[in-house]
C-alpha cells in the first residue's frame, strides 16, 4: 500500500514529462550537437587556411631563374609537408579542447559540482606532470620541431648521438637510419641540437691536383670547359643551382698544384656531382696530356 501511495504521489502528467524532457536532456543534446558543429567548423576553417597557404605558396614558388632551374621544388614539398602536419596538429588540439568544454558543460547541466572535480584534476595533473616530465618534454619538443620545420622525412641530419636519414617524425620520437642501415629511435626531448644537411641546398667543393710543370692557365681552361659542359648536360642541369665556378689555384705543395671548383646544388646531391666532376676532368686531362701530381717516393728509390 505504501508503494502504491508513493506512485500516486508522483505527478506523471504530460506537462511534467515535457518539463523534464525540455530541461536537462534537451540542453545536453543541444550541447553535444553544438560541440559537433563547432568541431566541424573549426576543422573546416583550419583545413581551408592550410589549403590557402599552400595555394599562395604554389603561386609564388612557380618561378625559374635565368638558367631555367626550378629552385623551389624541394622547398615547396617541405612546406607542404609541414603545413599538412601543422594542420593535423591544430585539428587535434581543437578537438581536445572542444571535448573538454563539452564534458564540463554536460556535468554542469547535470548539477554535478565541478569544483571538487577540477580540484582533483588539478592535483592529479600536478602529480602526472612530475611523473611524466620527460614525456611532456618530448611532446613539446616535437611540436616545436614540426612548427619550426627543423627537419622532415628524407632529410639527412646530425642529431647528436645519431646521424642518418629521417624516416619518421612523430610528436614523441624521431626515427633515423644511418649509413650502415641501423635504425635509431631518438626521443625529441633528448635532441639538443640538429644539423640538417638537406635543408635548402648543398655545397660542392672539389680539389683537382696536377703537376707543377703544367701551364696553370691552360689547365684551368680545361677544367672550366668541363664544368661548363657538365652544367649544360640535362642530367645535371636541374640538379645544379648554378654553373660550377673554378675558383683558381688553391695550393702549391711538393710539386703539385691544386685548383678548386665550387658549386651549389640540390640537397644531398653534392657527392654525385663531386664524382662526376672528377671523372670528367680526369678524362680531359688524359686527352690533353696533362700530367698528374708526382708520385711520392718510397724508401730505397731515387727520383730520376
MARMAR-962229 format. One line per field, with one value per residue (C-alpha): residue number from 0; x, y, z. Coordinates in steps of 0.001 Angstrom, whole numbers, plus 524288, in hexadecimal, padded with zeros to 5 digits. Layout:
N
pos = (NUM:...);
c1 = (X:...);
c2 = (Y:...);
c3 = (Z:...);
END
This chain:
304
pos = (0:1:2:3:4:5:6:7:8:9:10:11:12:13:14:15:16:17:18:19:20:21:22:23:24:25:26:27:28:29:30:31:32:33:34:35:36:37:38:39:40:41:42:43:44:45:46:47:48:49:50:51:52:53:54:55:56:57:58:59:60:61:62:63:64:65:66:67:68:69:70:71:72:73:74:75:76:77:78:79:80:81:82:83:84:85:86:87:88:89:90:91:92:93:94:95:96:97:98:99:100:101:102:103:104:105:106:107:108:109:110:111:112:113:114:115:116:117:118:119:120:121:122:123:124:125:126:127:128:129:130:131:132:133:134:135:136:137:138:139:140:141:142:143:144:145:146:147:148:149:150:151:152:153:154:155:156:157:158:159:160:161:162:163:164:165:166:167:168:169:170:171:172:173:174:175:176:177:178:179:180:181:182:183:184:185:186:187:188:189:190:191:192:193:194:195:196:197:198:199:200:201:202:203:204:205:206:207:208:209:210:211:212:213:214:215:216:217:218:219:220:221:222:223:224:225:226:227:228:229:230:231:232:233:234:235:236:237:238:239:240:241:242:243:244:245:246:247:248:249:250:251:252:253:254:255:256:257:258:259:260:261:262:263:264:265:266:267:268:269:270:271:272:273:274:275:276:277:278:279:280:281:282:283:284:285:286:287:288:289:290:291:292:293:294:295:296:297:298:299:300:301:302:303);
c1 = (80000:80AD9:8111D:80423:80238:8100B:80D45:800A4:80803:810BA:80BA2:80BE5:8050F:808F9:80CDE:8168B:81C1E:81D79:82412:82DA9:830B0:831FB:83AF8:8482E:84722:843E3:84E74:8584C:85452:8557F:862D3:867C2:8623C:86832:87538:874DC:87172:87C33:88618:881F2:882F7:8901C:895BC:89088:8965B:8A3A1:8A379:89F75:8AA61:8B43F:8AF4C:8AFCB:8BD9D:8C1D2:8BB2F:8C21E:8CEEA:8CCFF:8C9B9:8D608:8DEF4:8DCB2:8E818:8F4A6:90165:90891:90F16:901B2:902EA:8F774:8FD5D:8F0C6:8ECDC:8F332:8EFED:8E1D9:8E07C:8E61B:8DC9C:8D114:8D50A:8D6CD:8C9D5:8C287:8C8BE:8C5D9:8B7BA:8B64D:8BC1F:8B2FF:8A727:8AAEE:8ACA4:89F8C:898A9:89EA7:89AA6:88CC0:88B16:88FDB:886B5:87B55:87D8F:87E58:871EB:86A85:86EF0:86A4D:85CE7:85BDE:85E0A:86AA6:873B5:87F8F:88812:88BE3:88E2B:896A5:89E32:8A085:8A44F:8ADC3:8B44C:8B4C7:8BA47:8C528:8C880:8C818:8D07A:8DB0F:8DA81:8DA7C:8E376:8EBA1:8DF87:8DA1B:8E74D:8E7C3:8DA60:8DD0D:8EA05:8E31E:8D90A:8E366:8EB9D:8DFEB:8DB8F:8E95A:8EC38:8F92D:8F933:8F007:8EEFE:8FA0F:90368:9112C:9138C:91D3F:91566:92108:9214E:91C39:91EDA:91671:90A93:8FDA3:8F389:8E8CD:8E5E7:8DBB5:8D8CC:8E09B:8EBB2:8F367:8F789:90486:90BD1:91A8B:923AE:925A0:916F7:91530:90834:908FD:8FD71:900C4:8F7B8:8F4B2:8F73C:90522:908CD:9103E:91509:91249:91B11:912C6:91A95:90EBD:907E7:90856:91484:921D5:92F54:93902:947A0:95127:95FFD:966BC:9758F:97F2F:98DBC:994EA:99B5D:98E54:98983:98002:977D3:97647:9723E:96881:962B9:9610F:95A6E:95171:94D88:949FD:94190:93A98:937AE:932B2:929BF:923C7:92173:912B8:915C1:91D1B:91714:90B13:9134E:91CF3:917BB:921C4:92D3C:93930:94396:95221:957B0:965D8:97232:96F7A:97CFB:98AAE:991B2:99C3E:99BC6:98CE1:983A7:97591:96A37:95D59:94FB6:943C6:9352D:92802:91E24:911A9:91224:91A7C:91EAC:92C57:93309:92E54:93240:93FCC:941F1:93D09:945F3:951C8:94E67:94C9A:958F4:96122:95CCD:95F99:96D29:96FDE:96B91:97356:97F5E:97EE9:98824:98318:989E2:9970C:996C5:99CA3:9A9C7:9AB05:9B6E6:9C217:9BD62:9C383:9BD41:9C226);
c2 = (80000:80977:806E0:80980:81623:81A07:817BC:81F6B:82A9C:82B9F:83574:82DF4:83811:83B6E:848D3:8432D:83A0D:84562:84DB2:842A9:8401F:84E8F:8502E:849B5:83F0D:848C6:85223:84701:842DF:850CC:851F6:845AE:84A00:8578C:8516E:848D4:85480:85CA6:851C0:85093:85F37:86065:854D8:85A7C:867C9:861C9:8598D:86566:86D9B:862E6:86189:8703F:870F5:865ED:86C6F:87942:8720E:86B05:877DA:87E84:872A5:86F84:8776D:87407:87B54:87FDA:87278:86C1D:86505:8636D:865D6:86475:85651:8507D:85C56:85BE8:84D94:85020:85B6E:852E3:84846:85206:858C0:84BC7:8476E:85478:853CB:84616:84A82:8564D:84DDB:8445E:84F73:8556F:84852:84655:853E3:85291:84534:84A4B:8560C:84D5F:843CD:84ED9:854FB:84812:845CB:8536A:850C5:8445F:84C8E:8456F:84E75:851B1:85794:84A8A:8446E:84FBA:84F85:840E3:84281:84D47:844D1:83953:84201:846C2:838DB:83457:83FD9:83C4E:82E01:83035:83BC2:83511:83117:83EEC:8443C:83AA0:83EDD:84D61:84BD9:84463:84F2C:859B8:85173:84FF1:85E1A:86353:859AF:855A5:84925:84023:8328B:8301E:83A02:835E1:83B45:83AD8:83954:837F4:8299D:8253E:829D0:82519:826CD:82A15:81F84:823E3:82F9D:82EBF:83773:82E85:82837:829E2:81DCC:81E4A:81496:8164D:812B6:80501:80276:80359:8092F:81301:8176E:82489:82AED:838D0:83E0C:838A3:83FB2:84BBD:84FFA:84BF6:84D1C:84C0C:848F3:8485D:85532:85EF7:85B28:854B3:85951:852A4:85434:84CE8:84E0D:849DC:847C1:84782:848AD:85549:854D6:856B3:863CD:86838:870E6:865C6:85C00:86572:86782:858D6:85798:86324:85D48:85059:8563B:85EAF:85291:84BE9:85764:85660:847CD:845D2:83B4F:844F4:851E6:85043:84BA4:856EA:863C3:86B1F:86862:8637E:86DD9:86B67:87334:871F0:86CAD:86830:86357:86010:85565:84B60:84D30:84CD3:857D8:856B1:85DD0:85EE5:85E12:862C2:86184:860C1:85626:84FA4:84999:83D48:83D8D:8429A:8354F:8313E:83E42:83D61:82FEB:83475:84065:83820:82E37:83871:83FE9:8337A:82F52:83CFF:83CCD:82FD6:8351C:841B1:83B2B:8425A:83BC8:83846:83B2A:83463:82716:8277A:82087:814F7:81043:80B41:81253:81E63:828AF:8288B);
c3 = (80000:80346:7F5FA:7EF15:7F68D:7F2E3:7E480:7E562:7EB8B:7DF8F:7D5BC:7C8E7:7C0B1:7B2DF:7B786:7C13F:7B706:7AD78:7B7CB:7BA6A:7AC11:7A905:7B495:7B680:7ABEE:7A141:7A5A1:7A5EE:79842:7935A:799D3:7930F:785E6:78738:78AFD:77EDD:7764B:77C9C:77A60:76C1C:769D3:77091:76907:75C57:75F7D:76285:75622:74E28:753E4:750D9:742DE:740BF:7461A:73D06:73168:7340E:73586:72896:721D0:7269E:72576:71719:71225:70B52:70B8F:6FF66:6FE2C:6FD1B:70A0F:7134B:72091:72826:725EA:73203:73A4D:735B0:7393C:746BA:7486F:7449C:74E2A:75928:756A5:75607:762CA:76934:764BA:76A49:77735:7780E:7751A:77FE2:7899C:785B2:7874C:794BE:79974:7944F:79AB9:7A7DB:7A753:7A349:7AE78:7B866:7B309:7B3AC:7C1A5:7C52C:7BEF9:7C716:7D369:7D670:7DE32:7D5FC:7E08F:7E6D8:7D968:7D4F5:7E1AA:7E074:7D246:7D611:7E054:7D6FF:7CC47:7D528:7D92B:7CAFE:7C6FC:7D0C2:7CD05:7BE5C:7BCC2:7B271:7AACE:7AB28:7A6F8:79B9A:796CD:79838:7911C:78647:784C8:7837D:77A25:7712D:771FE:76FEE:764DA:76AB8:7628E:75B54:755A5:74C0D:7520A:7558D:7632A:76E50:77AE1:783FD:78779:77A3D:76C58:76134:7588C:75F14:75C8C:765D3:76E6E:7792C:784BD:78DBC:785EF:7796B:771D5:76A95:7620D:7614C:75621:75BD0:75B55:76A1A:76E5D:7798C:781C4:787BE:791A1:78D8B:79B26:79AC7:78E2F:7929C:7853F:7773D:76B73:75F27:752F3:74A01:74C55:74142:739A7:73AB1:736D7:72DCA:7302B:72761:727A3:71B07:71BC8:7106C:70E1C:7114C:703D7:6FCBC:6F7A1:70226:6F941:6EF6A:6F9D2:6FFD9:6F256:6F09F:6FDEB:6FB26:6EE1A:6F477:6FF45:6F533:6ED0A:6F93F:6FC46:6EEA1:6F04B:6F2CB:6FCE2:7056E:70164:70A0E:7159A:71565:71A75:7126F:7099C:71152:7138C:711DD:71D30:718E1:71F21:72CF9:730D2:72BDB:73364:7300A:72162:72136:71D83:72242:71BE0:72339:71D2F:724B4:72217:728E8:7260B:72A7C:73826:73979:72B27:72E0C:72EA2:72134:71B58:7215F:71B75:70E23:70DFC:71171:706DA:6FC40:6FFDA:700A2:6F310:6EDDE:6F417:6ED50:6E00C:6E16A:6E712:6F411:6FDB3:70B0A:717DC:719FC:72064:72E20:72F09:73826:73F9F:73727:72AEC:72519:71CAD:70EB8);
END
